[in-house]
């Protein structure tokens, strides 16, 4: 069975890892998103328990330049987490001892005992297991005590959009372990973000995951909607939060939202699970989706160490990570405002079936994916519209992100790979969320190539 084969491969990889002398320092390189930070945190806990020394780097994307830099470092053992499969042949050629735990699609199927990727075994790494999930399986094989990090693997999978009213196979096994450990409990309710931190009327006003006609986008209408269904938006002087509702009030709210969405496709899609972290003391980190957003914010604002601190229960770092979230929100607001002000600017190319947004140096390069994802979720674009956003980095390169509005039927990784190959760029990602790094001087050539290929994809539908 494919799942057994993956676990057998992990077992062999751990056996290889155990051969490394404990005097050696393990060089760990992980991805800067929520999943990469969660994966790295699980490895840190496992390495600490195993009495290992390590040195960590959290990076945006692996490319030739970074491989060349690492090659010149004075380490013998390299551990790539939530990245590396796209560069496996190059990595194994240049480094003495390497471990890769990655769930992204691969350029070539470069097999090695210490190269773990679910795609080798016909397992969908986009939906069935995340980078944090692989790190967890590795850590658990190294030492059973590492089962206490199952909830962090669940957070990584949530951050990688692998949760859809529950989890598939491997992710679900990890969730069951977290439930057994008592680190997570499930609560069914509305699929909205911010239940533990925002007033209920604000959650409804800003509900980007579920559109509620006549409510979403208006504070006044959100308050009136709650009053009309007999839910007081205020409890004394304080605004009521969704997690404070009684079961009966929650049922009433769900029924009213379903009625409002009656003309929408699948109006009952609003119902889902909240993953409550039972041992978490900070309200802002109590719900796994909100925890994942804070990890993502840490990575995107170059504060990955704060995210790692959150996962390892460092109280001081948790406080700073929560503060960091407000800075991240400001950057997102800045990006959205720039987009709204520049819709008619030549830097935004809108054609049938796709849009290309070249923000140049006007937004942070680390949030091109966030911007594209937010635009993909609002009602501005028809389902199936491909959204490409670009922003420049400090090292004369440009970060590119590609997303799809609504249900995605395209292979975004395949598309961005086709475009970047024409101009010597570096592509990475998944079928549903892909990205690339190109030289800033090649932006015009890239956009020209992107327009051509995106038009072709449109005509093939």
C-alpha positions as CSV (number, residue, x, y, z in Angstrom):
1,X,0.0,0.0,0.0
2,X,1.3,3.5,-1.0
3,X,1.0,4.9,2.6
4,X,2.9,2.0,4.1
5,X,5.6,2.6,1.4
6,X,5.9,6.2,2.3
7,X,6.2,5.4,6.0
8,X,8.8,2.7,5.2
9,X,10.9,5.3,3.3
10,X,10.7,7.7,6.3
11,X,11.9,4.8,8.6
12,X,14.9,4.3,6.3
13,X,15.6,8.0,6.3
14,X,15.5,8.1,10.1
15,X,18.0,5.2,10.2
16,X,20.3,7.2,8.0
17,X,19.9,10.2,10.2
18,X,20.8,8.3,13.4
19,X,24.2,7.4,11.9
20,X,25.2,11.1,12.0
21,X,27.6,11.9,14.9
22,X,25.9,14.1,17.5
23,X,28.9,16.4,17.5
24,X,28.0,17.4,13.9
25,X,25.8,20.5,13.3
26,X,22.7,19.9,11.1
27,X,22.1,22.7,8.7
28,X,18.3,23.2,8.4
29,X,16.7,25.1,5.6
30,X,12.9,25.6,5.6
31,X,10.2,27.6,3.8
32,X,8.9,30.9,5.2
33,X,5.2,30.2,5.1
34,X,3.1,28.8,7.9
35,X,3.7,25.2,6.8
36,X,7.5,25.7,6.6
37,X,7.7,27.3,10.0
38,X,5.6,24.6,11.6
39,X,7.7,21.9,9.9
40,X,11.0,23.6,11.1
41,X,9.6,23.9,14.7
42,X,8.7,20.2,14.8
43,X,12.3,19.3,13.6
44,X,13.8,21.7,16.2
45,X,11.8,20.0,19.0
46,X,12.9,16.5,17.7
47,X,16.5,17.6,17.4
48,X,16.5,19.0,20.9
49,X,15.2,15.8,22.3
50,X,17.8,13.9,20.3
51,X,20.6,16.1,21.6
52,X,21.5,17.5,18.2
53,X,23.1,20.8,17.3
54,X,21.6,22.7,14.4
55,X,21.7,26.0,12.4
56,X,18.5,27.3,10.8
57,X,17.6,29.4,7.8
58,X,14.0,30.2,6.7
59,X,13.9,31.2,3.1
60,X,11.3,32.3,0.5
61,X,12.2,30.0,-2.3
62,X,15.1,27.7,-3.1
63,X,17.0,28.6,-6.2
64,X,20.4,28.2,-7.8
65,X,21.8,31.2,-6.0
66,X,20.9,29.8,-2.6
67,X,22.2,26.4,-3.4
68,X,25.5,28.0,-4.4
69,X,25.7,29.9,-1.2
70,X,24.9,26.8,1.0
71,X,27.5,24.8,-1.0
72,X,30.2,27.2,0.3
73,X,29.2,26.8,4.0
74,X,31.2,24.7,6.3
75,X,28.6,22.0,7.1
76,X,28.5,18.3,6.2
77,X,24.8,17.6,6.9
78,X,21.9,19.5,5.3
79,X,18.2,19.1,6.0
80,X,15.7,20.7,3.6
81,X,12.1,21.0,5.0
82,X,9.0,22.0,3.0
83,X,11.2,22.6,0.0
84,X,14.0,21.0,-2.0
85,X,12.3,18.4,-4.2
86,X,12.4,20.8,-7.2
87,X,16.2,21.0,-6.8
88,X,16.9,17.4,-5.6
89,X,19.3,16.4,-8.3
90,X,21.3,19.6,-7.9
91,X,21.3,19.3,-4.1
92,X,22.4,15.7,-4.0
93,X,25.1,16.5,-6.5
94,X,26.5,19.3,-4.4
95,X,26.2,18.2,-0.8
96,X,27.7,15.3,1.0
97,X,24.8,14.2,3.2
98,X,21.3,15.5,2.5
99,X,17.8,15.0,3.9
100,X,14.8,16.4,2.0
101,X,11.2,16.3,3.4
102,X,9.0,18.0,0.8
103,X,5.5,17.7,-0.4
104,X,5.6,20.0,-3.4
105,X,5.5,18.7,-7.0
106,X,8.9,17.7,-8.5
107,X,10.7,18.8,-11.6
108,X,12.2,15.3,-11.9
109,X,11.7,12.2,-9.7
110,X,15.2,12.1,-8.2
111,X,14.9,9.2,-5.8
112,X,17.1,8.7,-2.8
113,X,16.6,7.0,0.6
114,X,16.8,10.4,2.3
115,X,14.5,12.2,-0.2
116,X,10.9,12.0,1.2
117,X,8.1,13.2,-1.1
118,X,4.6,11.8,-1.1
119,X,4.4,12.2,-4.9
120,X,6.9,9.3,-5.3
121,X,4.2,7.0,-3.9
122,X,1.2,8.4,-5.8
123,X,0.0,10.4,-2.8
124,X,-1.2,13.9,-3.4
125,X,1.1,16.2,-1.5
126,X,-1.2,19.2,-2.3
127,X,-4.1,17.7,-0.2
128,X,-3.1,14.6,1.8
129,X,0.0,15.8,3.7
130,X,1.9,19.0,4.3
131,X,5.6,19.7,4.9
132,X,4.8,19.9,8.7
133,X,3.1,16.5,8.4
134,X,6.2,15.0,6.9
135,X,8.4,16.6,9.5
136,X,6.0,15.1,12.1
137,X,6.2,11.6,10.7
138,X,10.0,11.8,10.6
139,X,10.1,13.2,14.2
140,X,7.7,10.5,15.5
141,X,9.8,7.8,13.9
142,X,12.9,9.3,15.6
143,X,11.2,9.3,19.0
144,X,7.6,8.4,20.0
145,X,7.6,11.4,22.4
146,X,7.4,13.7,19.4
147,X,3.8,12.8,19.1
148,X,3.2,15.8,21.3
149,X,3.8,18.0,18.2
150,X,0.8,16.6,16.2
151,X,-1.2,19.8,16.7
152,X,1.7,21.8,15.1
153,X,1.5,19.5,12.0
154,X,-2.2,20.1,11.9
155,X,-1.6,23.9,12.0
156,X,0.9,23.5,9.1
157,X,-1.7,21.6,7.0
158,X,-4.3,24.3,7.7
159,X,-1.9,27.0,6.7
160,X,-1.3,25.1,3.5
161,X,-5.1,25.1,2.7
162,X,-5.3,21.3,3.1
163,X,-8.3,21.4,5.4
164,X,-11.7,21.2,3.7
165,X,-14.3,20.4,6.3
166,X,-11.9,17.8,7.6
167,X,-8.7,16.2,6.3
168,X,-7.7,13.4,4.0
169,X,-5.9,10.2,5.0
170,X,-2.4,11.1,6.4
171,X,-3.4,14.6,7.7
172,X,-6.4,13.0,9.3
173,X,-4.3,10.4,11.0
174,X,-2.2,13.2,12.5
175,X,-5.3,15.1,13.5
176,X,-6.6,11.9,15.3
177,X,-3.3,11.8,17.2
178,X,-3.7,15.4,18.3
179,X,-7.2,14.7,19.4
180,X,-6.0,11.6,21.3
181,X,-3.2,13.8,22.9
182,X,-5.8,16.3,23.9
183,X,-4.0,19.2,22.2
184,X,-6.9,19.9,19.8
185,X,-10.6,19.7,20.1
186,X,-13.1,20.1,17.3
187,X,-16.0,22.6,17.2
188,X,-18.6,22.7,14.4
189,X,-19.9,26.1,13.3
190,X,-19.6,28.8,10.7
191,X,-16.5,28.6,8.4
192,X,-15.3,32.1,9.3
193,X,-12.1,33.6,10.4
194,X,-11.5,35.5,13.7
195,X,-13.9,33.8,16.1
196,X,-11.7,34.2,19.0
197,X,-10.3,37.7,18.3
198,X,-13.0,39.7,16.5
199,X,-16.5,40.8,17.4
200,X,-19.1,38.6,15.7
201,X,-20.6,41.5,13.6
202,X,-17.0,42.3,12.3
203,X,-16.4,38.6,11.4
204,X,-19.6,38.7,9.3
205,X,-18.8,42.1,7.8
206,X,-15.3,40.9,6.6
207,X,-16.3,37.2,5.8
208,X,-14.1,36.6,2.8
209,X,-14.5,32.8,3.0
210,X,-18.2,32.9,2.9
211,X,-20.1,35.7,1.0
212,X,-23.4,36.6,2.8
213,X,-25.6,38.8,0.5
214,X,-26.6,42.0,2.1
215,X,-24.3,41.4,5.1
216,X,-20.7,41.0,3.9
217,X,-19.1,44.4,3.5
218,X,-21.4,46.4,5.7
219,X,-21.0,46.9,9.5
220,X,-24.5,48.4,9.9
221,X,-26.1,45.5,8.0
222,X,-24.1,42.9,10.0
223,X,-25.4,44.3,13.3
224,X,-29.0,44.6,12.0
225,X,-28.8,41.0,10.7
226,X,-27.8,39.7,14.2
227,X,-30.5,41.7,15.9
228,X,-33.2,40.5,13.4
229,X,-32.4,36.8,14.3
230,X,-32.5,37.5,18.0
231,X,-28.7,37.6,18.7
232,X,-27.6,40.6,20.7
233,X,-24.3,41.8,19.1
234,X,-23.3,43.2,22.5
235,X,-22.9,41.7,25.9
236,X,-23.1,44.7,28.2
237,X,-20.4,47.0,27.0
238,X,-18.4,44.3,25.1
239,X,-19.1,43.1,21.6
240,X,-20.0,39.4,21.4
241,X,-17.6,37.0,19.7
242,X,-18.7,33.9,17.8
243,X,-17.1,31.5,20.2
244,X,-19.3,33.0,23.0
245,X,-22.5,31.9,21.4
246,X,-24.6,29.2,22.9
247,X,-25.2,26.0,20.8
248,X,-28.8,27.2,20.2
249,X,-27.6,30.7,19.0
250,X,-25.0,29.1,16.8
251,X,-27.7,26.9,15.1
252,X,-29.9,30.0,14.7
253,X,-27.0,31.9,13.1
254,X,-26.2,29.1,10.7
255,X,-29.8,28.7,9.6
256,X,-30.1,32.5,9.0
257,X,-26.8,32.6,7.0
258,X,-27.9,29.6,4.9
259,X,-31.3,31.4,4.2
260,X,-29.4,34.5,3.1
261,X,-27.2,32.5,0.8
262,X,-30.1,30.6,-0.7
263,X,-29.3,31.8,-4.3
264,X,-25.7,30.8,-3.9
265,X,-24.3,27.5,-5.1
266,X,-24.1,25.1,-2.1
267,X,-25.4,27.7,0.5
268,X,-24.6,25.1,3.3
269,X,-20.9,25.2,2.5
270,X,-20.6,27.8,5.3
271,X,-20.5,25.0,7.9
272,X,-17.2,23.7,9.0
273,X,-14.8,22.9,11.8
274,X,-12.9,25.0,14.2
275,X,-9.7,23.4,15.5
276,X,-9.3,24.6,19.1
277,X,-5.9,24.4,20.7
278,X,-6.8,23.3,24.2
279,X,-3.5,24.2,25.9
280,X,-3.1,27.6,24.3
281,X,-3.4,30.5,26.7
282,X,-3.3,33.4,24.2
283,X,-6.8,34.1,22.8
284,X,-5.3,35.2,19.4
285,X,-3.6,31.8,19.1
286,X,-6.5,29.6,20.4
287,X,-7.9,28.7,17.1
288,X,-5.6,26.8,14.7
289,X,-6.6,28.9,11.6
290,X,-5.7,32.1,13.4
291,X,-2.5,30.5,14.7
292,X,-1.6,29.6,11.1
293,X,-2.2,33.2,10.0
294,X,0.1,34.5,12.7
295,X,2.8,32.0,11.6
296,X,2.4,33.1,8.0
297,X,2.6,36.8,9.1
298,X,5.9,36.1,10.9
299,X,7.4,34.5,7.8
300,X,6.2,37.1,5.4
301,X,7.6,40.0,7.5
302,X,11.0,38.3,8.0
303,X,10.3,37.4,11.6
304,X,10.2,33.6,11.3
305,X,11.9,33.1,14.7
306,X,8.8,34.5,16.3
307,X,6.7,31.9,14.5
308,X,9.0,29.2,15.7
309,X,8.8,30.6,19.2
310,X,4.9,30.3,19.0
311,X,5.2,26.6,18.0
312,X,7.6,25.9,20.8
313,X,5.5,27.7,23.4
314,X,7.8,30.6,24.0
315,X,5.6,33.2,25.8
316,X,7.7,36.2,25.0
317,X,7.9,35.3,21.3
318,X,4.2,34.6,21.2
319,X,3.5,38.2,22.4
320,X,5.8,39.6,19.8
321,X,4.2,37.4,17.1
322,X,0.7,38.7,17.9
323,X,2.0,42.3,17.7
324,X,3.7,41.4,14.3
325,X,0.2,40.4,12.9
326,X,-1.0,44.0,13.0
327,X,2.1,45.1,10.9
328,X,1.3,42.2,8.4
329,X,-2.3,43.4,8.1
330,X,-1.0,47.0,7.4
331,X,1.1,45.5,4.5
332,X,-1.9,43.6,3.1
333,X,-4.1,46.8,3.3
334,X,-1.3,48.7,1.5
335,X,-1.2,46.0,-1.2
336,X,-5.0,46.0,-1.7
337,X,-5.1,49.8,-1.7
338,X,-2.3,50.0,-4.3
339,X,-4.2,47.5,-6.5
340,X,-7.5,49.4,-6.2
341,X,-5.8,52.7,-7.0
342,X,-3.9,51.3,-10.0
343,X,-6.5,49.2,-11.8
344,X,-6.2,51.4,-14.9
345,X,-2.5,51.6,-14.7
346,X,-0.4,49.8,-17.4
347,X,1.2,47.7,-14.6
348,X,-2.1,45.9,-14.3
349,X,-3.0,43.9,-17.5
350,X,-6.5,42.5,-17.5
351,X,-7.6,40.2,-20.3
352,X,-10.2,37.6,-20.9
353,X,-9.5,34.8,-18.4
354,X,-6.5,36.3,-16.6
355,X,-5.0,39.3,-14.9
356,X,-1.3,40.2,-14.4
357,X,-0.5,42.6,-11.6
358,X,3.1,44.0,-11.6
359,X,3.4,45.9,-8.3
360,X,7.1,46.5,-8.8
361,X,8.5,47.9,-5.5
362,X,5.1,49.2,-4.3
363,X,4.3,46.1,-2.1
364,X,6.3,43.6,-0.2
365,X,7.5,40.7,-2.4
366,X,6.6,38.2,0.4
367,X,2.8,39.0,0.1
368,X,2.3,38.6,-3.7
369,X,0.7,35.3,-2.9
370,X,-1.5,36.8,-0.2
371,X,-2.7,39.5,-2.6
372,X,-3.4,37.0,-5.4
373,X,-5.2,34.7,-3.0
374,X,-7.4,37.5,-1.6
375,X,-8.3,38.7,-5.1
376,X,-9.1,35.1,-6.0
377,X,-11.6,34.9,-3.1
378,X,-13.5,38.1,-3.7
379,X,-16.3,38.5,-6.3
380,X,-14.4,40.7,-8.7
381,X,-13.3,37.9,-11.0
382,X,-15.2,35.1,-12.8
383,X,-14.5,31.6,-11.6
384,X,-11.5,30.2,-13.4
385,X,-9.7,33.6,-13.9
386,X,-6.0,33.2,-13.4
387,X,-4.5,35.9,-11.1
388,X,-0.7,36.6,-11.4
389,X,0.9,39.1,-9.0
390,X,4.5,40.3,-9.1
391,X,6.7,42.4,-6.8
392,X,10.4,43.2,-6.7
393,X,12.9,42.0,-4.1
394,X,16.1,43.7,-2.8
395,X,18.5,41.4,-4.8
396,X,17.3,42.5,-8.3
397,X,14.9,39.6,-8.6
398,X,11.1,39.6,-8.8
399,X,8.7,37.3,-6.9
400,X,5.7,36.0,-8.9
401,X,2.6,34.3,-7.5
402,X,-0.2,32.5,-9.5
403,X,-3.6,31.7,-8.1
404,X,-7.1,30.9,-9.6
405,X,-10.5,32.5,-8.8
406,X,-13.0,29.9,-7.6
407,X,-12.6,26.2,-8.2
408,X,-9.3,25.6,-10.0
409,X,-9.1,23.2,-12.9
410,X,-5.7,24.3,-14.1
411,X,-2.3,23.1,-13.1
412,X,-0.8,26.4,-11.9
413,X,2.6,24.8,-11.2
414,X,2.7,23.5,-14.8
415,X,1.7,26.9,-16.2
416,X,4.3,28.9,-14.2
417,X,6.9,26.4,-15.1
418,X,6.1,26.7,-18.8
419,X,6.5,30.5,-18.5
420,X,9.7,30.6,-16.4
421,X,11.5,28.1,-18.6
422,X,11.4,30.5,-21.5
423,X,13.2,33.2,-19.6
424,X,15.5,31.2,-17.2
425,X,13.4,31.7,-14.1
426,X,12.9,29.4,-11.1
427,X,9.4,27.9,-10.5
428,X,7.9,26.1,-7.5
429,X,4.7,25.3,-5.7
430,X,1.6,23.2,-6.2
431,X,-1.2,22.6,-8.7
432,X,-3.4,25.1,-6.8
433,X,-0.8,27.7,-5.7
434,X,2.5,28.3,-7.6
435,X,5.2,30.9,-7.7
436,X,8.5,31.8,-9.4
437,X,11.6,34.0,-9.0
438,X,12.8,35.8,-12.1
439,X,15.5,38.5,-12.7
440,X,13.9,41.9,-12.4
441,X,15.5,42.9,-15.7
442,X,13.5,40.1,-17.4
443,X,10.1,41.3,-16.2
444,X,8.9,42.6,-19.6
445,X,9.9,39.4,-21.3
446,X,8.2,37.4,-18.6
447,X,5.0,39.3,-18.9
448,X,5.0,38.9,-22.7
449,X,5.5,35.2,-22.3
450,X,2.9,35.0,-19.5
451,X,0.3,36.7,-21.7
452,X,1.0,34.3,-24.5
453,X,0.7,31.2,-22.4
454,X,-2.3,32.4,-20.3
455,X,-4.1,33.2,-23.6
456,X,-3.4,29.7,-24.8
457,X,-4.7,28.2,-21.6
458,X,-7.9,30.2,-22.0
459,X,-8.5,29.1,-25.6
460,X,-8.0,25.4,-24.6
461,X,-10.9,25.6,-22.1
